[in-house]
Amino acid sequence: MTYWDGRYFASGIVIIEVGTVVVQGAIREIRFQLGTATKSSTTQIPGSSRILYTAVQIIDVYDAGARISIGHSGDDDLLMTINDNTPQQLGTYVVDNDVLFPGVATSVLATVTGSPTNGSAIVIVRHSQPET
C-alpha cells in the first residue's frame, strides 16, 4: 500500500518525510496569497512538471479594470488568461490544465494589471511529475 498526504510518503510500514523531494506521480500544490501587485510564488515547481490545475479564488473584490493572469516569467498567462477570471466578483475561477512547465525549477507568476488599490485573492496551482 502506498499513501501520500502532501508531506509524507508511506509504503508498507516505512514512512518517509518527502519535503521538497520530487516523487513521480504525486500531485503537489502551491498556494499563495495575491494582493494588488504582481507576485511570484516562494516555492518553485520542479523542471518539466505538468501543471494539472490552476485556480484563483477572489476573497476581496478588485477595483474596476483590474485583471489577473497566471503563468511564469517567460509566459505570464500560460496557466490562466485574463479572460478566465473576473476579479471584480467573489468566486473561485478554475482552469483544468495539462501543460508542461519549463525544464528548470520555476516560480508561478501571478500578474495583476490595471493598478488596483483594493483586492485580494488566493492562487492555487497543482502539478505533478508523471511516472514514465
DRENNU-126621 format. One record per residue: x, y, z negated of N, C-alpha, C in turn. Coordinates in Angstrom, 3 decimals. Each point is the difference from the previous one (the first is absolute). Layout:
N
{npx = X, npy = Y, npz = Z, capx = X, capy = Y, capz = Z, cpx = X, cpy = Y, cpz = Z}
...
//
This chain:
132
{npx = 0.833, npy = -1.174, npz = 0.000, capx = -0.833, capy = 1.174, capz = 0.000, cpx = 0.881, cpy = 1.242, cpz = 0.000}
{npx = -0.344, npy = 0.966, npz = 0.823, capx = 0.735, capy = 1.253, capz = 0.063, cpx = -0.952, cpy = 1.132, cpz = -0.316}
{npx = 0.464, npy = 0.970, npz = -0.803, capx = -0.847, capy = 1.106, capz = -0.426, cpx = 0.800, cpy = 1.287, cpz = 0.069}
{npx = -0.601, npy = 1.071, npz = 0.492, capx = 0.641, capy = 1.303, capz = 0.091, cpx = -0.951, cpy = 1.038, cpz = -0.566}
{npx = 0.431, npy = 0.781, npz = -0.998, capx = -0.874, capy = 1.028, capz = -0.566, cpx = 0.505, cpy = 1.409, cpz = 0.271}
{npx = 0.907, npy = 0.169, npz = 0.946, capx = 0.540, capy = 1.308, capz = 0.320, cpx = 1.320, cpy = 0.292, cpz = -0.696}
{npx = 0.284, npy = -0.700, npz = -1.087, capx = 1.266, capy = 0.178, capz = -0.704, cpx = 0.693, cpy = -1.321, cpz = -0.278}
{npx = -0.783, npy = -1.043, npz = -0.256, capx = 0.576, capy = -1.299, capz = -0.320, cpx = -0.363, cpy = -1.017, cpz = 1.064}
{npx = 0.938, npy = -0.858, npz = 0.305, capx = -0.200, capy = -1.077, capz = 0.955, cpx = 0.164, cpy = -1.298, cpz = -0.780}
{npx = -1.014, npy = -0.844, npz = 0.016, capx = 0.052, capy = -1.246, capz = -0.765, cpx = -0.178, cpy = -1.185, cpz = 0.939}
{npx = 0.822, npy = -0.990, npz = -0.164, capx = -0.111, capy = -1.212, capz = 0.788, cpx = 0.251, cpy = -1.172, cpz = -0.949}
{npx = -1.020, npy = -0.827, npz = -0.194, capx = 0.133, capy = -1.089, capz = -0.968, cpx = 0.096, cpy = 0.579, cpz = -1.390}
{npx = 1.068, npy = -0.307, npz = -0.728, capx = 0.144, capy = 0.526, capz = -1.353, cpx = 1.038, cpy = 1.116, cpz = -0.078}
{npx = 0.601, npy = 0.375, npz = 1.132, capx = 1.011, capy = 1.052, capz = 0.014, cpx = -0.672, cpy = 1.326, cpz = 0.339}
{npx = 0.231, npy = 1.014, npz = -0.831, capx = -0.524, capy = 1.335, capz = 0.258, cpx = 1.181, cpy = 0.943, cpz = 0.180}
{npx = -0.013, npy = 0.734, npz = 1.103, capx = 1.100, capy = 0.893, capz = 0.329, cpx = -0.544, cpy = 1.416, cpz = 0.125}
{npx = 0.637, npy = 0.989, npz = -0.674, capx = -0.377, capy = 1.390, capz = 0.213, cpx = 0.634, cpy = 0.442, cpz = 1.303}
{npx = -0.828, npy = 0.481, npz = 0.911, capx = 0.469, capy = 0.314, capz = 1.344, cpx = 0.501, cpy = 1.431, cpz = 0.104}
{npx = -0.692, npy = 0.972, npz = -0.581, capx = 0.417, capy = 1.391, capz = 0.101, cpx = -0.003, cpy = 0.453, cpz = 1.442}
{npx = 1.164, npy = 0.419, npz = 0.520, capx = 0.088, capy = 0.505, capz = 1.357, cpx = 0.460, cpy = -1.050, cpz = 1.013}
{npx = 0.157, npy = -1.224, npz = -0.420, capx = 0.414, capy = -1.067, capz = 0.907, cpx = -1.134, cpy = -0.286, cpz = 0.985}
{npx = 0.343, npy = -0.184, npz = 1.255, capx = -0.998, capy = -0.289, capz = 1.029, cpx = -0.356, cpy = -1.474, cpz = -0.035}
{npx = -1.285, npy = -0.293, npz = -0.142, capx = -0.493, capy = -1.366, capz = 0.036, cpx = -0.830, cpy = -0.122, cpz = 1.268}
{npx = 0.465, npy = -0.809, npz = 0.953, capx = -0.729, capy = -0.134, capz = 1.260, cpx = -1.417, cpy = -0.498, cpz = -0.249}
{npx = -0.945, npy = 0.636, npz = 0.676, capx = -1.392, capy = -0.392, capz = -0.098, cpx = -0.764, cpy = 0.701, cpz = -1.110}
{npx = 0.699, npy = 0.576, npz = -0.989, capx = -0.669, capy = 0.711, capz = -1.089, cpx = -0.472, cpy = 1.368, cpz = 0.498}
{npx = -1.152, npy = 0.421, npz = -0.450, capx = -0.514, capy = 1.330, capz = 0.335, cpx = 0.351, cpy = 0.938, cpz = -1.137}
{npx = 0.709, npy = 1.065, npz = 0.322, capx = 0.413, capy = 1.010, capz = -0.985, cpx = -0.796, cpy = 1.271, cpz = 0.254}
{npx = -0.090, npy = 0.847, npz = -0.996, capx = -0.770, capy = 1.241, capz = 0.119, cpx = 0.801, cpy = 1.181, cpz = -0.515}
{npx = -0.037, npy = 1.077, npz = 0.768, capx = 0.544, capy = 1.282, capz = -0.435, cpx = -1.194, cpy = 0.907, cpz = -0.223}
{npx = 0.006, npy = 0.698, npz = -1.135, capx = -1.103, capy = 0.887, capz = -0.357, cpx = 0.614, cpy = 1.254, cpz = -0.620}
{npx = -0.379, npy = 1.177, npz = 0.528, capx = 0.496, capy = 1.241, capz = -0.577, cpx = -1.016, cpy = 1.114, cpz = 0.161}
{npx = 0.113, npy = 0.986, npz = -0.897, capx = -0.937, capy = 1.124, capz = 0.025, cpx = 0.518, cpy = 1.071, cpz = 0.950}
{npx = -0.946, npy = 0.599, npz = 0.720, capx = 0.294, capy = 1.045, capz = 0.976, cpx = -0.738, cpy = 1.261, cpz = -0.419}
{npx = 0.704, npy = 1.114, npz = -0.002, capx = -0.617, capy = 1.288, capz = -0.307, cpx = -0.205, cpy = 0.802, cpz = 1.277}
{npx = 0.382, npy = 1.255, npz = -0.042, capx = -0.246, capy = 0.901, capz = 1.131, cpx = 1.208, cpy = 0.153, cpz = 0.922}
{npx = 1.070, npy = -0.730, npz = -0.270, capx = 1.205, capy = 0.071, capz = 0.832, cpx = 0.404, cpy = -1.394, cpz = 0.473}
{npx = 0.666, npy = -0.055, npz = 1.124, capx = 0.506, capy = -1.252, capz = 0.554, cpx = 0.886, cpy = -0.701, cpz = -1.039}
{npx = -0.122, npy = -1.333, npz = -0.067, capx = 0.745, capy = -0.760, capz = -1.017, cpx = 0.384, cpy = -1.374, cpz = 0.533}
{npx = 1.187, npy = -0.465, npz = -0.393, capx = 0.454, capy = -1.353, capz = 0.320, cpx = -0.122, cpy = -0.885, cpz = -1.226}
{npx = -0.228, npy = -1.296, npz = 0.244, capx = -0.027, capy = -0.959, capz = -1.101, cpx = 1.391, cpy = -0.136, cpz = -0.594}
{npx = 0.059, npy = -0.249, npz = -1.297, capx = 1.279, capy = -0.253, capz = -0.664, cpx = 0.532, cpy = -1.364, cpz = 0.429}
{npx = -0.876, npy = -0.983, npz = 0.039, capx = 0.361, capy = -1.355, capz = 0.402, cpx = 0.053, cpy = -0.089, cpz = 1.523}
{npx = 1.010, npy = -0.689, npz = 0.497, capx = 0.111, capy = -0.203, capz = 1.441, cpx = -0.552, cpy = -1.362, cpz = 0.387}
{npx = -0.528, npy = -0.074, npz = 1.206, capx = -0.465, capy = -1.266, capz = 0.554, cpx = 1.200, cpy = -0.681, cpz = 0.649}
{npx = 0.241, npy = -1.285, npz = -0.297, capx = 1.153, capy = -0.692, capz = 0.592, cpx = -0.049, cpy = 0.024, cpz = 1.534}
{npx = 1.163, npy = 0.032, npz = 0.611, capx = 0.101, capy = 0.026, capz = 1.455, cpx = -0.731, cpy = -1.160, cpz = 0.658}
{npx = -0.609, npy = 0.285, npz = 1.141, capx = -0.719, capy = -0.977, capz = 0.826, cpx = -1.217, cpy = -0.608, cpz = -0.697}
{npx = -0.560, npy = 0.702, npz = -0.981, capx = -1.243, capy = -0.457, capz = -0.636, cpx = -1.177, cpy = 0.293, cpz = 0.911}
{npx = -1.082, npy = -0.736, npz = -0.198, capx = -1.256, capy = 0.266, capz = 0.695, cpx = -0.900, cpy = 0.750, cpz = -0.950}
{npx = -0.573, npy = 1.099, npz = 0.468, capx = -0.970, capy = 0.749, capz = -0.781, cpx = -1.364, cpy = -0.603, cpz = 0.293}
{npx = -0.727, npy = -0.363, npz = -1.058, capx = -1.271, capy = -0.697, capz = 0.140, cpx = -1.206, cpy = 0.890, cpz = -0.281}
{npx = 0.199, npy = 1.047, npz = -0.802, capx = -1.143, capy = 0.774, capz = -0.503, cpx = 0.502, cpy = 1.367, cpz = -0.427}
{npx = -0.723, npy = 1.030, npz = 0.369, capx = 0.305, capy = 1.358, capz = -0.440, cpx = -1.293, cpy = 0.653, cpz = -0.452}
{npx = 0.040, npy = 0.656, npz = -1.156, capx = -1.186, capy = 0.697, capz = -0.504, cpx = 0.391, cpy = 1.334, cpz = -0.602}
{npx = -0.917, npy = 0.958, npz = 0.122, capx = 0.107, capy = 1.284, capz = -0.685, cpx = -1.285, cpy = 0.164, cpz = -0.793}
{npx = 0.133, npy = 0.098, npz = -1.312, capx = -1.154, capy = 0.200, capz = -0.871, cpx = 0.003, cpy = 1.465, cpz = -0.431}
{npx = -0.973, npy = 0.768, npz = 0.478, capx = -0.118, capy = 1.415, capz = -0.354, cpx = -0.661, cpy = 0.080, cpz = -1.372}
{npx = 0.743, npy = 0.524, npz = -0.990, capx = -0.534, capy = 0.090, capz = -1.356, cpx = -0.386, cpy = 1.428, cpz = -0.369}
{npx = 0.569, npy = 0.992, npz = 0.651, capx = -0.411, capy = 1.407, capz = -0.090, cpx = 0.013, cpy = 0.522, cpz = 1.430}
{npx = -1.121, npy = 0.548, npz = 0.434, capx = -0.097, capy = 0.409, capz = 1.404, cpx = 1.021, cpy = 1.083, cpz = 0.334}
{npx = 0.453, npy = -0.049, npz = 1.247, capx = 0.961, capy = 0.962, capz = 0.522, cpx = -0.744, cpy = 1.180, cpz = 0.626}
{npx = 0.698, npy = 1.117, npz = 0.094, capx = -0.548, capy = 1.197, capz = 0.639, cpx = -0.298, cpy = -0.265, cpz = 1.467}
{npx = -0.906, npy = 0.803, npz = 0.560, capx = -0.314, capy = -0.080, capz = 1.427, cpx = 1.283, cpy = 0.163, cpz = 0.814}
{npx = 0.127, npy = -0.790, npz = 1.042, capx = 1.173, capy = 0.066, capz = 0.874, cpx = 1.137, cpy = -0.929, cpz = -0.386}
{npx = -0.051, npy = -0.572, npz = -1.192, capx = 1.046, capy = -0.940, capz = -0.422, cpx = -0.144, cpy = -1.309, cpz = 0.764}
{npx = 1.124, npy = -0.576, npz = 0.368, capx = 0.027, capy = -1.281, capz = 0.717, cpx = 1.077, cpy = -0.869, cpz = -0.626}
{npx = -0.228, npy = -1.330, npz = 0.010, capx = 0.958, capy = -0.956, capz = -0.573, cpx = 0.295, cpy = -1.091, cpz = 1.025}
{npx = 1.282, npy = -0.290, npz = 0.185, capx = 0.413, capy = -1.154, capz = 0.806, cpx = 1.024, cpy = -0.796, cpz = -0.808}
{npx = 0.097, npy = -1.303, npz = 0.308, capx = 0.905, capy = -0.897, capz = -0.721, cpx = 0.890, cpy = -0.717, cpz = 1.008}
{npx = 1.284, npy = -0.054, npz = -0.292, capx = 0.958, capy = -0.678, capz = 0.869, cpx = 1.363, cpy = -0.033, cpz = -0.668}
{npx = 1.034, npy = 0.370, npz = 0.767, capx = 1.362, capy = 0.115, capz = -0.526, cpx = 0.673, cpy = 1.159, cpz = 0.718}
{npx = 1.219, npy = 0.322, npz = -0.372, capx = 0.655, capy = 1.203, capz = 0.530, cpx = 0.166, cpy = -0.029, cpz = 1.514}
{npx = 0.080, npy = -1.154, npz = 0.606, capx = 0.147, capy = -0.095, capz = 1.452, cpx = -1.313, cpy = -0.011, cpz = 0.769}
{npx = -1.120, npy = -0.238, npz = -0.693, capx = -1.329, capy = -0.066, capz = 0.625, cpx = -1.030, cpy = 0.267, cpz = -1.096}
{npx = -0.336, npy = 1.272, npz = -0.190, capx = -0.776, capy = 0.402, capz = -1.178, cpx = -1.470, cpy = -0.405, cpz = -0.001}
{npx = -0.492, npy = -0.593, npz = 1.089, capx = -1.391, capy = -0.479, capz = -0.013, cpx = -0.117, cpy = -1.441, cpz = 0.501}
{npx = 1.057, npy = -0.762, npz = -0.179, capx = 0.019, capy = -1.398, capz = 0.438, cpx = -1.083, cpy = -0.835, cpz = -0.677}
{npx = -0.267, npy = 0.266, npz = -1.282, capx = -0.907, capy = -0.847, capz = -0.774, cpx = -1.414, cpy = 0.570, cpz = -0.119}
{npx = -0.121, npy = 1.318, npz = -0.022, capx = -1.312, capy = 0.648, capz = -0.078, cpx = 0.114, cpy = 1.387, cpz = 0.639}
{npx = -0.870, npy = 0.281, npz = 0.979, capx = 0.009, capy = 1.302, capz = 0.658, cpx = -0.931, cpy = 0.961, cpz = -0.737}
{npx = 0.056, npy = 1.257, npz = 0.367, capx = -0.873, capy = 0.999, capz = -0.620, cpx = -1.475, cpy = -0.265, cpz = 0.311}
{npx = -0.283, npy = -0.781, npz = 1.029, capx = -1.383, capy = -0.325, capz = 0.351, cpx = -0.570, cpy = -1.166, cpz = -0.806}
{npx = 0.843, npy = -0.659, npz = -0.802, capx = -0.428, capy = -1.168, capz = -0.783, cpx = -0.487, cpy = 0.345, cpz = -1.403}
{npx = 0.039, npy = 1.284, npz = -0.385, capx = -0.445, capy = 0.403, capz = -1.331, cpx = -0.573, cpy = 1.407, cpz = 0.047}
{npx = -0.756, npy = 0.327, npz = -1.037, capx = -0.598, capy = 1.337, capz = -0.134, cpx = 0.316, cpy = 0.505, cpz = -1.405}
{npx = 1.088, npy = 0.765, npz = -0.146, capx = 0.432, capy = 0.430, capz = -1.337, cpx = -0.996, cpy = 0.910, cpz = -0.723}
{npx = -0.975, npy = 0.530, npz = 0.711, capx = -0.994, capy = 0.871, capz = -0.621, cpx = -1.175, cpy = -0.781, cpz = -0.596}
{npx = 0.060, npy = -1.330, npz = 0.054, capx = -1.053, capy = -0.842, capz = -0.568, cpx = 0.633, cpy = -1.071, cpz = -0.887}
{npx = -0.555, npy = -0.162, npz = -1.212, capx = 0.461, capy = -1.062, capz = -0.889, cpx = -0.239, cpy = -1.344, cpz = 0.669}
{npx = 0.906, npy = -0.934, npz = -0.218, capx = -0.179, capy = -1.333, capz = 0.554, cpx = 1.339, cpy = -0.665, cpz = 0.241}
{npx = -0.071, npy = -1.253, npz = 0.413, capx = 1.189, capy = -0.770, capz = 0.335, cpx = -0.044, cpy = -0.313, cpz = 1.485}
{npx = 1.028, npy = 0.405, npz = 0.702, capx = 0.090, capy = -0.177, capz = 1.447, cpx = 1.045, cpy = -1.078, cpz = 0.276}
{npx = -0.391, npy = -1.035, npz = 0.742, capx = 0.830, capy = -1.193, capz = 0.173, cpx = 0.274, cpy = -0.265, cpz = 1.469}
{npx = 1.248, npy = -0.384, npz = 0.286, capx = 0.382, capy = -0.492, capz = 1.325, cpx = 0.626, cpy = -1.374, cpz = -0.207}
{npx = -0.569, npy = -1.009, npz = 0.663, capx = 0.619, capy = -1.327, capz = -0.001, cpx = 1.081, cpy = 0.010, cpz = 1.068}
{npx = 1.236, npy = -0.212, npz = -0.438, capx = 1.146, capy = 0.061, capz = 0.902, cpx = 0.559, cpy = -1.382, cpz = 0.271}
{npx = 0.759, npy = -0.104, npz = 1.053, capx = 0.927, capy = -1.100, capz = 0.250, cpx = 1.144, cpy = 0.634, cpz = 0.771}
{npx = 0.781, npy = 0.788, npz = -0.746, capx = 1.005, capy = 0.873, capz = 0.594, cpx = 1.375, cpy = -0.363, cpz = -0.549}
{npx = 0.978, npy = -0.083, npz = 0.873, capx = 1.385, capy = -0.245, capz = -0.410, cpx = 0.629, cpy = 1.312, cpz = -0.449}
{npx = 0.516, npy = 0.033, npz = -1.243, capx = 0.695, capy = 1.178, capz = -0.517, cpx = 1.444, cpy = -0.044, cpz = 0.492}
{npx = 0.761, npy = 1.105, npz = -0.081, capx = 1.385, capy = 0.016, capz = 0.522, cpx = 0.869, cpy = -1.119, cpz = -0.574}
{npx = 1.099, npy = -0.279, npz = 0.681, capx = 0.900, capy = -1.090, capz = -0.355, cpx = 0.845, cpy = 0.235, cpz = -1.236}
{npx = -0.068, npy = 1.179, npz = -0.598, capx = 0.729, capy = 0.298, capz = -1.238, cpx = -1.004, cpy = 0.420, cpz = -1.061}
{npx = 0.375, npy = -0.122, npz = -1.266, capx = -0.893, capy = 0.409, capz = -1.084, cpx = -0.401, cpy = 1.462, cpz = 0.201}
{npx = -1.298, npy = 0.264, npz = -0.085, capx = -0.538, capy = 1.317, capz = 0.332, cpx = -1.117, cpy = 0.378, cpz = -0.965}
{npx = -0.038, npy = 1.263, npz = -0.398, capx = -1.072, capy = 0.507, capz = -0.851, cpx = -1.246, cpy = 0.280, cpz = 0.826}
{npx = -1.152, npy = -0.090, npz = -0.633, capx = -1.264, capy = 0.409, capz = 0.605, cpx = -0.066, cpy = 1.517, cpz = -0.105}
{npx = -0.427, npy = 0.670, npz = 1.070, capx = -0.124, capy = 1.449, capz = 0.020, cpx = -1.466, cpy = 0.376, cpz = 0.155}
{npx = -0.514, npy = 0.764, npz = -0.968, capx = -1.357, capy = 0.539, capz = 0.079, cpx = 0.129, cpy = 1.483, cpz = 0.345}
{npx = -0.470, npy = 0.363, npz = 1.186, capx = 0.137, capy = 1.370, capz = 0.482, cpx = -1.302, cpy = 0.759, cpz = -0.214}
{npx = 0.098, npy = 1.142, npz = -0.671, capx = -1.145, capy = 0.881, capz = -0.224, cpx = 0.230, cpy = 1.272, cpz = 0.806}
{npx = -0.959, npy = 0.338, npz = 0.858, capx = 0.089, capy = 1.231, capz = 0.781, cpx = -1.202, cpy = 0.883, cpz = -0.316}
{npx = 0.064, npy = 1.245, npz = 0.437, capx = -1.104, capy = 0.929, capz = -0.220, cpx = 0.173, cpy = 0.868, cpz = -1.231}
{npx = 1.102, npy = -0.136, npz = -0.710, capx = 0.338, capy = 0.820, capz = -1.178, cpx = -1.093, cpy = 0.075, cpz = -1.063}
{npx = -0.533, npy = -1.142, npz = -0.443, capx = -1.038, capy = 0.050, capz = -1.036, cpx = 0.577, cpy = 0.417, cpz = -1.357}
{npx = -0.840, npy = 0.607, npz = -0.826, capx = 0.400, capy = 0.307, capz = -1.380, cpx = -0.713, cpy = -0.926, cpz = -0.982}
{npx = -1.010, npy = -0.714, npz = 0.484, capx = -0.743, capy = -0.957, capz = -0.823, cpx = -0.024, cpy = -1.348, cpz = 0.691}
{npx = -0.030, npy = -1.058, npz = -0.793, capx = -0.135, capy = -1.346, capz = 0.537, cpx = 0.968, cpy = -0.981, cpz = -0.619}
{npx = -0.446, npy = -1.254, npz = -0.100, capx = 0.825, capy = -1.059, capz = -0.558, cpx = -0.487, cpy = -1.335, cpz = 0.544}
{npx = 0.942, npy = -0.901, npz = 0.236, capx = -0.344, capy = -1.310, capz = 0.552, cpx = 0.974, cpy = -1.054, cpz = -0.522}
{npx = -0.399, npy = -1.256, npz = 0.158, capx = 0.875, capy = -1.140, capz = -0.260, cpx = 0.266, cpy = -0.664, cpz = 1.353}
{npx = 1.265, npy = -0.254, npz = 0.296, capx = 0.396, capy = -0.692, capz = 1.224, cpx = 0.341, cpy = -1.434, cpz = -0.370}
{npx = -0.554, npy = -0.959, npz = 0.759, capx = 0.221, capy = -1.421, capz = -0.263, cpx = 0.438, cpy = -0.665, cpz = 1.301}
{npx = 1.129, npy = -0.694, npz = -0.039, capx = 0.494, capy = -0.722, capz = 1.176, cpx = 0.382, cpy = -1.411, cpz = -0.437}
{npx = -0.576, npy = -1.010, npz = 0.668, capx = 0.340, capy = -1.400, capz = -0.272, cpx = 0.852, cpy = -0.519, cpz = 1.145}
{npx = 1.056, npy = -0.724, npz = -0.378, capx = 0.950, capy = -0.491, capz = 1.004, cpx = 0.482, cpy = -1.392, cpz = -0.356}
{npx = 0.560, npy = -0.674, npz = 0.990, capx = 0.495, capy = -1.360, capz = -0.203, cpx = 1.167, cpy = -0.261, cpz = 0.943}
{npx = 0.846, npy = -0.930, npz = -0.394, capx = 1.005, capy = -0.537, capz = 0.911, cpx = -0.480, cpy = -1.414, cpz = 0.322}
{npx = -0.662, npy = -0.153, npz = 1.145, capx = -0.612, capy = -1.290, capz = 0.328, cpx = 1.018, cpy = -1.135, cpz = 0.029}
{npx = -0.478, npy = -1.167, npz = -0.355, capx = 0.816, capy = -1.208, capz = 0.120, cpx = 0.171, cpy = -0.336, cpz = 1.461}
{npx = 1.123, npy = -0.568, npz = 0.345, capx = 0.229, capy = -0.367, capz = 1.407, cpx = -0.004, cpy = -1.486, cpz = 0.175}
//
